Amino acid sequence: MELILRQLPIVINALNEGFVQTLKLFSITLLGAFPLGLLIAFGSLSRIRLISFVTKFIIWIIRGTPLMIQLLIVYYFPGLVLHKPIWGGGESGRFLAASIAFIINYSCYFSEIYRGGIQSVPVGQQEAGLVLGMTKWQIFTHVTLLQMIKRIVPPISNEIITLVKDTALARIIALQEVIWAGQAFMKGSHGISGAIWPLFFTAFYYLVFNGIVTVMLAWFERKLDYFR
């Protein structure tokens, strides 16, 4: 126990550094996936069959393959196949590759949620907007979008909570997120080796993070109660 207490400040500091990477990856994924997912949803709803087919085919591939495989392909494909290692070997390159893979993956999942939300709004409301002289863009932003947001909050919330945990997959390309930092003490890090207890500490980070995200999403959902 005395040894653990001496090692605790070192472990906490390393886990904090790893958690910063986790938090950055989480935030950047949401910032990129939310708008990109909406664009993909428009593509899948397009009346141009080619655009709709290509978009749905891409969504099928992304949703049908593991995120871990997508991370490996995004990071290693340019260097091993195209012989153009665009990411480099540094932490910043691994983080950029992970961010792109996560944004593409989650934007496809979000797009299906958006699509369902858009299609759930009664067509009669759009027709009423046209009768009132509103443009299609005005109908979407003032009628469809607001109702869609209310309806997609629960499924989007589930995806966001899943994202919190999925960030751990970035360690497959050696991104030093919080679990990577915890496991490093088993192999030897900061003069500590053979210690498994720091790995269990990482669960506490995820529990707290998920708890905060859950409370924030519940608050946001209550704010949208006026649509009922």
Salt bridges, closest charged atoms under 4 A:
GLU2 OE2 - ARG6 NH1 3.55
GLU91 OE1 - ARG94 NH2 2.88
GLU112 OE1 - ARG63 NH1 3.52
GLU112 OE1 - ARG115 NH2 2.99
ASP225 OD1 - LYS150 NZ 3.36
ASP225 OD1 - ARG228 NH2 3.62
